[in-house]
Amino acid sequence: NVVNVKVTAKKLVNIAEGRRQNQRVTPYTKDASGRFSRGESESSRFSDSSRLSGGGDGESEASEGALIPLTREGRGGGDSGGSGGSNGGGSGKRGGDSFEKVRRMTMKQKFLSRADKLKRIKKYAFAVIFAYLDIFTTIFLVYILLNQEDPAYRDAFITLGILVFSLVMQTWFAWTQGYHGVHLVVTFFGGGMFLNTYNVYASKPLTTSVNSGAESNQLVLTKVMEALLDSTPELIWQSLLLLKTKDDWKLIQPVSILFSATCVAFMMAEAQSDVEGSKYYLAQHPRIHGYTHPEYAMLMKGFNFIFCVGSTLGKLEAYAVLGSVSMSTLMIWVGAECAALLAGRAYFEGQYPRFHLSGLDRTLPSLMAHILMYLVVMVAPVQFMRMPGYLGGALYSATVVYSQLSNYMMIETAISLNAEHFKRAGTKLIFTSNYTLRLGSAISVVIMIVGAVLLWWKMKPDYYRTFYSSENFTEYLTHRWDFHNTPVIGTGRDAVRADVLTYAPYYWPKDSQVRPFLAKWNEFLEIPVPKWFTREWRAHVTAVAHPEVLPRTVLRSILLKQAVADTPPGEEVPPIDPNLTLTVLVKLDKDRRARNSRIVRMQIWMWGIALCVSYVDIISTVFVSFDYIEIGDHGAAQTTLGILAVSNLLQACSTAMMGQGIFPTAIALVGGKPLWDAYLVTGAGPVAVTKSAGLSPIFMFTCTRLIDTLADALPQLLYQAKMILSIPDTDRTYAMWGSIVGSALSIAYMACASEIEADMSRYWRKTLGLVHGYL
């Protein structure tokens, strides 16, 4: 049957035009309507119409039937050497229908391929527009603030600092997802949006990760972080600047505010659309994602945009108005809401709500992820936040309703505080009328309600329950463990359960369910090895799983590796008794984990304090330079910033000379090397970049602190002490005194911490055992 034969478009055209060797066929051409028609010149060759239709002499038909391919009327000749004309005629009719079907199928495939290409081009275009235009407007605003008659240096550097912080956080989260090298460099310089969009929609991604589904995760995460860590803070900050300016404001300010608000709403709606249309998410979480009918995909994206626009505008107004009147009140309000949301998550989860993705489940990353979730649900509450592991359905819906009520309460509080300030000082802090503020809040609520109603109207009814379900993430993973049958990698129920174990261990099913699965460890090692049973998966499970669920062979292997690490160089590694029972092995592994945990906690405290001291010193240096500019001493400001720049340059040079890679060198240039090294030594993420250089993360962190002390803290201490003695008392500020005290404490603490850390380090005790080990 010709329909069952896959024919490419080129071959189909060749057949239709009769370009095969030794064939005698009527050529066909396309007319203006796109249909095939027979040429008159060649039709004279076949005077016998019965031969064209398949009839005629069986022998003659057999001799030419093998040479004549498919034509519009069909195949000429019989099915075999002696077949008659009737068989040829029937075959001709079927061949004509088959030709038309194949032609239509080919044209449809061309159309779908062209439509898919246009869809990818639109995705890339939107990614570039909304990523780079927002960055360019921010940089242009900084340029205006620095080049006006009275330069606002502090406002300009805060505006630029928000952008840099967003790029650093995007790069850090990309690193935790297993990306390295070029991907991190491109993300750090603002190209993460385009690169992640290309990786998801292109046939072959430019950069890859060791984690499954990392491309889809990273695209959604980049859009969320672009909207919440860049556009939203810029939106609030620029609104505060505009509200405090009575008359002298620039046109770029409201334009930047409007574009940032649109960018936030569009990015969040686009992120939700990417989640709903992603094969990865649909296969991974079919109970949560998939509420959109395919034919209503664009319509649902528009409804989501309306929903997010209403929420963004309302929250923007509330934050900006209350912050203009009293920034301390706003900070207390936001902190209380964030803490209340954390308590709500803890109530539904039944434990401290650590983040559910592996690598981000430690205390600090979980807290940062919680702050990000708070901003999402308050500013642009997209629906994927209702998934267990984020907020869950019931908490999501309750928080969305509360967010609109809190907007009204914030505005009323700001109006009350503004009136009290006017009575006390005779001036207003905000010049917009109370009626306009209340009307703007009401309009935003109406827009959001309209968007919510439209979304509910076109949503699949089966997913209504996900908006009020109180299921926590442990129950959700247990349900996947028991009933889910569509794995992302591999096949079978074992692949699904292996994927469940890639999440944070705090949410795994009960040990009684995990133990029988891991008991098949040796079976998984047999050929053919399952696709999901990778080295990374085995390392993750053996590191985080409870010792009670691990097989005896795995426990013995873990203890043997620990014995090798603890044995000094040149000594024999003590053997592990093969006759030890499972209970004894479990106890030994628990003792090993407790010992390592105590060491890690102590080191994290030391490194955390050192990190805080380093950045407090850097921030105080920047503020001191602002103070010098305000008193008119630009030379002192340039010298202060120059010392900091030289320190960063020396750190970058040492990073490059140690062979740590391009991205750590770029991080060092902008002052992020202490944070990079602190993250490496805690073991909270992949360390392939440093392992390739053959260096210890602790050694590199020690070098970073040494350069920071000798090239920044010590010169700043001497220079600031000289300057504070040479300027009048009226020009001295608390920042100048704080810089001197901070530099002195930085030098003292770094020297002390480095010595304690070196003596307690297993690496230095093994390398220089005659010197270290006295503590």
C-alpha positions in Angstrom: 0.0 0.0 0.0 1.6 3.3 -1.1 0.1 5.1 1.8 2.2 3.1 4.2 5.5 4.0 2.4 7.2 7.1 3.8 8.2 9.3 0.9 10.1 12.5 1.2 9.0 15.7 -0.5 11.9 15.6 -2.9 11.3 12.0 -4.0 7.6 12.7 -4.3 8.2 15.6 -6.7 10.7 13.5 -8.7 8.1 10.7 -9.1 5.4 13.2 -10.1 7.6 14.8 -12.8 8.8 11.4 -14.1 12.6 11.8 -13.7 13.5 8.2 -12.9 15.6 6.3 -15.4 14.0 4.0 -18.0 10.5 5.2 -17.0 7.8 6.1 -19.4 5.3 8.2 -17.5 3.2 11.2 -18.2 4.8 14.2 -16.5 2.8 16.4 -14.2 3.1 20.1 -13.5 1.7 22.4 -10.9 -0.9 24.9 -12.0 -1.7 28.2 -10.3 -4.0 26.6 -7.8 -1.3 24.2 -6.7 -2.8 21.1 -8.3 -1.0 18.7 -10.6 -2.0 18.6 -14.2 -0.8 16.4 -17.1 1.2 17.8 -20.0 -0.2 17.5 -23.5 3.1 16.9 -25.3 3.8 13.6 -23.5 0.3 12.3 -23.6 0.6 11.5 -27.3 3.2 8.8 -26.5 0.5 6.7 -24.9 -2.3 6.5 -27.4 -3.9 3.5 -25.7 -5.9 5.0 -22.9 -6.4 1.5 -21.4 -2.6 1.4 -20.7 -2.8 4.6 -18.7 -5.7 3.4 -16.7 -4.2 0.0 -16.1 -6.2 -2.0 -18.6 -5.0 -3.8 -21.8 -2.8 -6.8 -22.5 -1.4 -8.5 -19.5 2.0 -9.4 -21.0 2.7 -5.9 -22.3 1.5 -4.4 -19.1 3.9 -6.6 -17.1 6.9 -5.6 -19.2 6.3 -1.9 -18.5 4.6 -2.2 -15.1 7.9 -2.6 -13.3 9.3 0.6 -14.9 6.3 2.9 -14.5 6.1 4.5 -11.1 3.2 6.2 -9.4 1.3 8.7 -11.6 -1.9 10.6 -10.9 -4.0 7.8 -12.4 -1.9 5.2 -10.6 0.5 2.4 -11.5 0.6 0.9 -15.0 0.6 -2.8 -15.6 -0.3 -5.7 -13.5 0.8 -6.8 -10.1 3.0 -9.6 -11.5 4.2 -10.9 -14.9 1.0 -12.5 -15.9 -1.6 -10.4 -14.2 -4.5 -9.1 -16.3 -5.8 -5.7 -17.1 -8.5 -5.7 -14.4 -5.9 -6.0 -11.7 -4.0 -3.2 -13.2 -7.1 -1.0 -13.3 -7.9 -1.6 -9.6 -4.4 -0.8 -8.7 -4.5 2.4 -10.7 -7.5 3.8 -8.8 -5.9 3.0 -5.4 -2.6 4.5 -6.6 -4.3 7.8 -7.6 -6.0 8.1 -4.1 -2.7 7.2 -2.4 -0.8 9.8 -4.4 -3.2 12.5 -3.4 -3.1 11.4 0.3 0.7 11.4 0.3 0.8 14.8 -1.4 -1.6 16.3 1.2 0.3 14.7 4.1 3.6 16.1 2.8 2.1 19.6 2.4 0.7 19.4 5.9 4.1 18.3 7.3 5.7 21.3 5.5 3.1 23.6 7.0 3.5 22.3 10.5 7.3 22.5 10.2 7.1 26.1 9.1 4.6 26.9 11.9 6.9 25.3 14.4 9.9 27.3 13.1 7.9 30.5 13.3 6.9 29.6 16.9 10.5 29.2 17.9 11.4 32.5 16.2 8.7 34.3 18.2 10.0 32.7 21.4 13.5 33.8 20.7 12.3 37.3 19.8 10.3 37.8 23.0 13.2 36.4 25.0 15.5 39.0 23.6 13.1 41.9 23.8 12.0 41.4 27.3 15.4 40.4 28.6 17.6 43.0 27.0 15.2 46.0 26.7 14.7 45.9 30.5 18.4 45.8 31.0 19.0 48.6 28.6 16.3 50.9 30.2 17.9 50.2 33.6 21.4 51.2 32.3 20.0 54.2 30.5 18.3 55.3 33.7 21.6 54.9 35.6 23.3 57.1 32.9 20.7 59.8 33.4 21.0 59.8 37.2 24.8 60.1 36.9 24.8 62.9 34.3 22.1 65.3 35.6 22.9 68.6 37.1 23.0 67.2 40.6 24.2 63.6 40.1 22.4 61.1 42.3 25.3 58.6 42.8 23.6 56.7 45.5 20.3 56.2 43.5 22.3 55.2 40.4 24.5 52.6 42.2 21.4 51.1 43.9 19.6 50.8 40.6 22.7 49.2 39.0 23.2 47.0 42.0 19.7 45.5 41.7 20.5 44.5 38.1 23.9 43.0 39.1 22.3 41.1 42.0 19.7 39.6 39.7 22.4 38.4 37.2 24.5 36.9 40.0 21.5 35.0 41.5 20.5 33.7 38.0 24.1 32.5 37.5 24.2 30.9 40.9 20.9 29.0 40.4 22.1 27.8 37.0 25.2 26.5 38.6 23.2 24.5 41.2 21.3 22.9 38.3 24.6 21.5 36.9 25.6 24.0 34.3 29.2 25.1 33.9 31.5 27.1 31.7 30.0 29.0 28.8 26.4 28.8 30.1 27.4 30.5 33.4 29.4 33.3 31.6 26.5 34.0 29.2 24.0 34.1 32.1 26.2 36.4 34.1 26.3 38.9 31.3 22.5 38.9 30.8 22.1 36.3 28.0 20.6 33.6 30.1 17.0 34.2 28.9 17.9 33.8 25.2 20.3 30.8 25.9 17.7 28.9 28.0 15.0 29.6 25.4 17.2 28.2 22.7 18.1 25.1 24.7 14.4 24.2 25.2 13.0 24.9 21.7 16.0 24.1 19.5 16.5 20.6 18.1 20.0 20.5 19.7 20.8 22.6 22.8 23.9 24.7 22.9 24.7 23.9 26.6 23.6 20.8 28.6 23.4 19.9 32.2 23.9 16.6 34.1 20.4 16.9 35.6 17.4 15.6 33.7 14.9 18.2 32.7 17.3 21.0 33.7 16.7 22.9 30.5 12.9 23.3 31.2 13.6 24.0 34.9 16.2 26.6 34.0 14.0 28.4 31.5 11.2 28.8 33.9 13.5 29.7 36.8 15.3 32.3 34.6 12.0 34.0 33.7 10.8 34.0 37.3 14.1 35.4 38.6 14.3 38.0 35.8 10.8 39.2 36.7 11.1 39.1 40.5 14.8 39.8 41.2 15.3 42.5 38.5 12.1 43.9 37.2 10.1 44.0 40.4 12.9 45.6 42.6 13.6 48.1 39.8 9.9 48.7 39.6 9.5 49.4 43.3 12.7 51.4 43.6 11.9 53.6 40.5 8.4 54.2 41.8 9.7 55.3 45.1 12.0 57.8 43.3 9.1 59.0 41.2 6.8 59.5 44.1 9.4 61.5 46.1 9.9 63.8 43.1 7.3 66.5 42.9 8.0 68.2 39.6 11.5 67.5 38.4 11.2 64.0 36.9 12.4 62.5 33.6 10.3 60.9 31.0 12.4 57.8 31.1 11.3 57.1 34.7 7.5 56.4 34.0 8.5 54.7 30.8 10.8 52.4 32.7 8.2 51.7 35.3 5.5 50.9 32.8 7.8 48.6 30.9 9.0 46.8 34.0 5.4 46.2 35.1 4.5 44.8 31.7 7.7 42.7 31.7 6.9 41.2 35.1 3.4 40.2 34.1 4.4 38.9 30.7 7.4 36.9 32.0 5.3 35.2 34.7 2.5 34.4 32.2 5.1 33.1 29.8 6.7 31.0 32.5 3.3 29.5 33.3 2.7 28.8 29.6 6.1 27.1 29.3 5.2 24.9 32.2 1.8 23.9 30.8 3.3 23.2 27.4 6.4 21.4 28.5 6.5 17.6 27.8 8.8 17.3 30.8 6.4 18.8 33.3 3.4 17.1 31.8 5.1 13.7 32.1 6.6 14.5 35.5 3.6 16.1 37.2 0.4 15.2 35.3 -1.8 15.7 38.3 -0.8 19.4 38.6 0.1 20.5 35.0 -2.1 20.1 32.0 -5.2 22.1 32.9 -5.0 24.0 29.6 -6.9 22.7 26.5 -4.4 22.7 23.6 -6.7 24.7 21.4 -7.0 27.4 24.1 -3.2 27.7 24.9 -2.8 31.2 23.5 -6.1 32.3 25.0 -5.1 31.0 28.5 -1.8 32.8 28.2 -3.7 36.1 27.6 -6.0 35.4 30.6 -2.9 34.7 32.7 -1.3 38.0 31.6 -4.5 39.9 32.7 -4.4 38.1 36.0 -0.7 38.8 36.6 -1.1 42.5 35.4 -3.8 43.1 38.0 -1.8 41.5 40.8 1.5 43.3 39.8 0.0 46.8 39.5 -1.9 46.4 42.9 1.2 45.2 44.7 3.4 47.8 43.1 1.2 50.6 44.2 0.9 49.2 47.8 4.7 48.7 48.2 5.6 52.0 46.6 3.1 54.1 48.5 3.9 52.6 51.9 7.6 52.7 51.2 7.4 56.4 50.3 5.8 57.2 53.7 7.8 54.8 55.9 10.4 52.4 54.6 10.8 50.8 58.0 7.1 50.1 58.2 7.2 48.4 54.7 10.2 46.3 55.7 8.5 45.1 58.9 5.3 44.4 57.0 7.0 42.4 54.3 9.1 40.5 56.8 6.0 39.6 58.9 4.2 38.3 55.7 7.2 36.3 54.7 7.5 34.7 58.1 3.8 34.0 58.2 4.0 32.2 54.8 6.9 30.2 56.1 4.9 29.1 59.1 2.0 28.2 56.8 4.2 26.0 54.7 5.7 24.4 57.8 2.1 23.6 59.0 1.1 21.9 55.8 4.4 20.1 55.3 4.5 19.0 59.0 8.2 20.0 59.2 10.6 22.8 58.3 9.8 23.6 54.7 13.1 22.9 52.9 13.1 23.4 49.2 12.3 20.2 47.4 14.9 20.2 44.7 18.2 18.4 45.4 21.1 20.8 45.8 18.8 23.6 47.1 17.5 21.8 50.2 20.0 23.2 52.7 18.9 25.9 55.1 20.3 29.0 53.3 19.2 28.0 49.8 15.8 26.9 51.1 15.4 30.3 52.8 16.3 32.1 49.6 13.9 29.9 47.6 11.2 30.8 50.1 11.8 34.5 49.7 11.5 34.0 45.9 8.2 32.1 46.4 6.9 34.8 48.6 7.6 37.4 45.9 6.0 35.2 43.2 2.8 34.7 45.1 2.5 38.3 46.2 3.5 40.0 42.9 2.4 37.7 40.1 0.8 34.5 41.5 1.2 32.1 38.6 -0.6 28.7 39.0 2.4 26.4 39.2 2.9 27.7 42.7 0.0 25.6 43.8 2.1 22.4 43.3 3.0 20.6 46.5 6.6 21.4 47.3 6.0 25.1 46.6 2.9 26.3 48.4 0.2 23.7 47.7 -3.3 24.4 46.5 -5.0 25.5 49.7 -2.1 27.8 50.9 -1.7 29.2 47.4 -5.4 30.3 47.1 -5.5 31.7 50.6 -2.3 33.7 50.0 -3.6 35.2 46.7 -6.8 36.4 48.5 -4.8 37.8 51.4 -2.5 39.6 49.0 -5.3 41.7 47.6 -6.6 42.5 51.1 -3.1 43.5 52.2 -2.8 45.9 49.3 -5.8 47.9 50.6 -4.5 47.8 54.2 -1.0 49.0 53.1 -2.5 52.0 51.2 -4.8 52.9 54.2 -1.8 52.7 56.5 0.3 54.9 54.2 -2.6 57.5 54.0 -2.8 57.6 57.8 1.0 58.0 58.3 1.1 60.7 55.6 -1.7 62.7 57.4 0.2 62.4 60.7 3.4 63.6 59.1 1.6 66.6 57.6 0.1 67.6 60.9 3.5 67.3 62.6 5.8 68.8 60.0 3.5 70.6 57.7 4.7 68.7 54.5 3.5 65.7 52.7 5.5 62.6 51.9 3.4 61.7 48.9 1.5 64.2 46.7 -1.0 61.9 45.0 -4.6 62.3 46.3 -6.1 59.6 48.6 -9.0 59.1 46.1 -6.5 58.3 43.3 -4.7 55.8 45.5 -7.8 54.0 46.5 -9.2 54.0 42.9 -5.9 52.5 41.5 -6.0 49.7 44.1 -9.7 49.0 43.3 -9.0 48.9 39.5 -6.1 46.5 40.0 -8.3 44.1 42.0 -11.0 44.2 39.3 -8.4 43.4 36.6 -7.1 40.5 38.6 -10.6 39.1 39.3 -11.5 39.3 35.6 -8.3 37.3 34.7 -9.0 34.7 37.4 -12.6 34.2 36.2 -11.5 33.8 32.6 -8.9 31.3 33.6 -11.4 29.3 35.7 -13.8 29.4 32.7 -11.5 27.8 30.2 -9.7 25.4 32.6 -10.2 21.7 32.6 -12.7 20.9 35.4 -10.6 17.9 36.6 -7.9 20.4 37.9 -10.3 22.5 40.0 -9.4 20.4 43.1 -5.7 21.3 42.8 -6.5 24.9 43.9 -7.9 23.9 47.3 -6.1 20.6 48.0 -4.1 20.4 51.2 -1.8 17.6 50.0 1.8 18.1 51.1 4.9 17.2 49.1 5.5 14.0 51.0 2.0 12.7 50.2 2.4 13.8 46.6 5.7 11.9 46.1 4.2 8.8 47.9 1.3 8.9 45.4 3.8 9.1 42.5 5.7 6.2 44.0 2.6 4.0 44.2 0.6 4.9 41.1 2.7 6.9 38.5 3.7 5.0 35.4 5.2 7.6 33.0 8.9 8.2 33.8 10.9 11.0 32.2 14.0 8.8 31.8 13.8 5.1 31.3 10.7 2.8 31.4 8.7 1.1 34.1 7.8 1.7 37.7 11.4 1.5 38.8 12.3 4.5 36.7 9.5 6.5 38.3 10.7 5.6 41.8 14.3 6.4 40.9 13.1 9.9 39.8 11.3 10.3 43.2 14.5 9.7 45.0 16.2 12.6 43.1 14.2 15.1 45.3 15.3 16.2 48.7 15.3 13.2 51.1 13.1 15.0 53.6 10.0 14.3 51.4 10.8 10.7 50.4 8.2 8.0 51.0 8.5 5.9 54.1 11.6 3.8 54.7 9.5 0.6 54.5 8.8 1.6 50.8 12.2 2.8 49.8 14.2 -0.2 51.3 12.8 -2.9 49.0 13.5 -0.7 46.0 17.1 -0.1 46.9 17.6 -3.8 47.8 17.7 -4.4 44.0 20.9 -2.3 43.8 23.0 -5.2 42.5 20.3 -6.1 40.0 20.5 -2.6 38.5 24.2 -3.0 38.0 23.7 -6.0 35.7 23.7 -5.4 32.0 21.7 -3.7 30.5 22.0 -1.0 33.2 18.9 1.2 33.4 19.3 4.7 31.9 18.5 6.4 35.2 21.1 4.3 37.2 23.9 6.8 36.6 26.9 7.7 38.7 25.3 11.0 39.7 22.1 9.2 40.8 24.1 6.6 42.9 26.2 9.3 44.5 23.1 11.4 45.4 21.2 8.4 46.9 24.1 7.1 49.0 24.8 10.6 50.3 21.3 11.6 51.4 19.4 8.3 52.0 18.8 7.1 55.5 21.4 4.3 56.4 18.5 1.9 57.3 17.4 1.8 53.6 20.8 1.2 52.0 22.0 -2.4 51.2 24.9 -3.9 53.0 27.2 -3.7 50.0 26.6 0.0 49.7 27.2 0.6 53.4 30.5 -1.3 53.3 31.6 0.7 50.2 30.8 4.0 52.0 32.7 3.1 55.1 35.6 1.9 53.1 35.8 5.2 51.2 35.7 7.1 54.6 38.5 4.9 55.9 40.6 5.7 52.9 40.0 9.5 53.4 40.9 9.3 57.1 44.1 7.3 56.7 47.3 9.4 56.7 49.5 9.1 53.7 51.8 6.1 53.7 49.8 4.1 56.2 47.7 1.0 55.4 44.0 1.4 55.1 42.2 -0.6 57.8 39.9 -3.3 56.3 36.1 -3.5 56.8 35.1 -6.7 58.4 32.9 -8.5 55.8 31.0 -10.3 58.6 29.5 -7.1 60.2 25.8 -7.3 60.5 23.5 -4.7 58.9 22.7 -3.2 62.3 26.4 -2.6 63.0 27.0 -1.1 59.5 24.0 1.3 60.0 25.4 2.4 63.4 28.9 3.0 61.9 27.4 5.0 59.1 25.3 7.2 61.4 28.4 7.9 63.5 30.3 8.9 60.4 27.5 11.2 59.3 27.2 12.8 62.7 31.0 13.4 62.9 31.1 15.0 59.4 28.0 17.0 60.1 29.6 18.6 63.2 32.7 19.5 61.3 30.6 20.9 58.4 28.4 23.0 60.8 31.5 24.5 62.5 33.1 25.3 59.2 29.9 26.8 57.8 29.7 29.1 60.8 33.3 30.2 60.3 33.0 30.7 56.6 29.6 32.4 57.0 31.0 34.9 59.5 34.1 35.5 57.3 31.8 36.0 54.3 29.7 38.6 56.2 32.8 40.4 57.4 34.2 40.5 53.8 31.0 42.0 52.3 30.3 44.3 55.2 33.8 45.7 54.5 33.1 46.0 50.8 29.7 47.7 51.3 31.1 50.1 53.8 33.8 51.0 51.4 31.3 51.9 48.7 29.2 54.0 51.1 32.4 55.8 52.3 33.1 56.7 48.7 29.6 58.2 48.4 30.3 60.3 51.5 33.5 61.6 49.9 31.6 62.6 46.8 28.9 64.4 48.8 31.6 66.5 50.6 33.3 67.3 47.3 36.4 65.2 47.7 36.3 63.2 44.5 40.0 62.2 44.7 39.4 60.4 48.0 36.4 58.6 46.5 38.4 57.5 43.5 41.2 56.2 45.7 38.8 54.3 48.0 37.1 52.6 45.0 40.5 52.1 43.4 41.8 50.1 46.3 38.7 47.9 46.1 39.1 47.5 42.3 42.8 46.5 42.7 41.9 43.9 45.2 39.3 42.4 42.9 41.8 42.5 40.0 44.4 40.6 42.1 41.8 38.0 43.1 40.8 37.6 39.4 44.5 37.2 38.4 45.1 34.6 41.1 42.0 32.7 40.1 43.1 32.6 36.5 46.6 31.5 37.4 45.3 28.6 39.5 43.4 27.4 36.5 39.9 27.7 38.0 38.2 28.7 34.8 36.7 31.7 33.0 33.6 32.1 35.1 35.3 32.2 38.6 37.6 34.8 37.1 34.7 36.9 36.0 33.1 36.5 39.4 36.3 37.7 41.1 36.3 40.8 39.0 33.0 42.0 40.4 33.8 41.0 44.0 32.0 37.7 44.2 35.0 35.4 44.8 34.5 35.1 48.6 30.9 34.0 47.9 32.0 31.6 45.2 34.6 29.9 47.4 32.4 29.8 50.4 29.8 27.9 48.4 32.4 25.5 47.1 33.8 24.6 50.5 30.4 23.9 51.9 29.9 21.2 49.3 26.4 22.6 48.5 26.8 22.3 44.8 28.8 20.8 42.0 32.6 21.4 42.3 33.7 20.0 38.9 35.1 23.4 38.0 37.6 23.3 40.9 38.3 19.6 40.7 39.6 20.0 37.2 42.3 22.3 38.5 43.4 19.8 41.1 43.1 22.3 43.9 41.3 22.1 47.3 38.4 24.5 47.7 39.6 25.3 51.2 43.0 26.2 49.8 41.4 28.6 47.3 39.1 30.1 49.9 42.2 30.7 52.1 44.0 32.5 49.2 40.9 34.6 48.5 40.8 35.8 52.1 44.5 36.4 52.2 44.3 38.7 49.2 41.2 40.4 50.5 43.0 41.1 53.8 46.3 42.3 52.4 45.1 44.1 49.2 41.8 45.6 50.5 41.2 45.6 54.3 44.8 46.6 55.3 45.2 49.5 52.7 41.6 50.7 53.4 42.4 50.7 57.1 45.5 52.9 56.7 44.0 55.2 54.1 40.7 55.8 55.9 42.6 56.4 59.2 44.7 59.1 57.3 41.6 60.7 55.7 39.5 60.8 58.9 42.3 62.7 60.6 42.6 65.2 57.7 39.0 66.3 57.3 36.9 68.6 59.5 34.8 67.1 62.3 31.6 68.2 60.5 32.4 66.1 57.4 33.1 62.9 59.3 30.3 60.3 59.0 29.4 57.1 60.7 30.3 55.2 57.5 33.9 56.4 57.7 34.3 55.2 61.3 32.5 52.0 60.5 34.9 51.4 57.6 37.9 51.7 59.9 36.5 49.4 62.5 35.2 46.9 59.9 38.6 46.7 58.2 40.4 46.1 61.5 37.9 43.4 62.5 38.2 41.8 59.0 42.0 41.6 59.3 41.8 40.1 62.8 39.0 37.6 62.1 40.4 36.4 58.8 43.8 35.7 60.4 42.2 33.9 63.3 39.7 31.9 61.3 42.3 30.9 58.7 44.6 29.4 61.4 41.8 27.5 63.1 40.4 26.3 59.8 43.8 25.1 58.6 44.5 23.3 61.8 41.1 21.6 61.8 41.2 20.8 58.1 41.7 17.1 57.2 43.5 18.2 54.1 46.2 20.2 55.9 46.5 17.6 58.6 47.3 15.0 56.0 49.6 17.3 54.0 51.5 19.0 56.9 50.8 16.7 59.8 53.9 17.9 61.8 52.6 21.5 61.9 48.8 21.2 62.0 46.7 19.2 64.5 47.4 20.9 67.8 43.7 21.8 68.3 
